[in-house]
């Protein structure tokens, strides 16, 4: 019986991407985080933790030195990192959330992994309530503006699934809804001519960490005829707020989408 009395939930957690770090802090469990991604921006206090990886590369010696009892990873892009860590006998949980519901499920799963199921449920309920409020407000808009979300500039890549869903919740209409289930960027490449043809009212760009150049967008051949360009409705949302498949997108990300879409819809 003494053996079982020592069993406990993970206490030294390494997060290889930002969204699980932010989730743990929102659950009040930030003290358990011992290592983070070098790309972590949220929350600010987490940035004091040791940085052990980029997105597809890792400092394995640094991870081993932290003696983690749980490592949280994301998607097939980190498959090589995960393989190496598992070979060393470490426990790794890998997520692959691509939709709003999957992000919420990730939060519940992280909560379960650390023994904070009730707190995770409360957090998810709160996030769902916030999304519901935004969705109901969107019903009052005179119309739903057409939105082109530009995830990359060359080749042109349209928004991934959770971004497309958040655009709809915020009151917009994604002009490439049929592509949103493509997990990789290569599955969501669109032509310049097709964007012109679908004629978005709003262009929202988030170039994966690179500063958006609105003049570059305006200067594309034929784009002077696009409503969004003609009416100066080109915006940037920083990647850390909208391309993070976690709490940031469901809070700050959708708030910025709502602000942009509502001011266009109500003109």
Phi, psi and omega in degrees: 000330180298324179300313183289334181292343182268354180292134181211168176284162181305140181241345181231099189247131173255127179251119184275353173221165190290324191295326178285328174299310181297321179300314180297321178294320178295333177278358182079021184242028181298333180296339180282342182283121181247347180207146184223171173286147177294344179270002183294127176244325183246139347283165185301319183295336180290338185292350176279348181285157177301135179265121190244356182200162166262219179270316182242009176230155182217152174265089189298318180300322180293321178296313182299322182294335180281349179051056181288146173256000173202136175237133180249125183235174181222126166065173180295341180294339177255018183300319181293322177296313181299317180302315181295319181293320179294323177299333179272006176085014180272153179271123183231129172249124183246127180259162180212042185288133182228357181230169178300313180297323179291326175297316179296322178294322176302316180298317178297319181293317177301317178301319179294321182297331182252009176077027181237048184301317183294318179294322179294320178297318178296319179297315179297317179300319179294316179296318178298321179296319179296318179295322179296319178298315180295318180297318180293322178296323180298334179294342181272353182292144177299327176202169180256108180297143176281131187238131168254116175264118184257104182278335176207155190267329183202104004287160177292127180236128180275173188291144177287171193304311184295328177293315178301317179294320180293325175301316180293318179298323182281355175107009179257176178233111179296128183282350177232056183295335183288346183261351192294338180280354176293120185286320181265156179301326182297338179275355183236024177286134180233158179270153176300319180298324181289324176298315179301317181297320182278347166049068180294148174278336182224139170243124176241120183248144175210097191270052172049048177095346179268139181297134181284134177256101183294328178294325177298317179296314182298327188276357179298142183301124177086349184284349176295344179267354180282135182308315183299323179284314180301325185258012178056047179247059178246128185227161174238137168239125183299143185302324183296339181267331188240335181261006173273117181281064183201204185303326183302316181295324184276356179239276182295322181300308182288333176297319179290321175300314181300316181299316181293308186294319183294321182290332176282317182295329185267001180291000000 
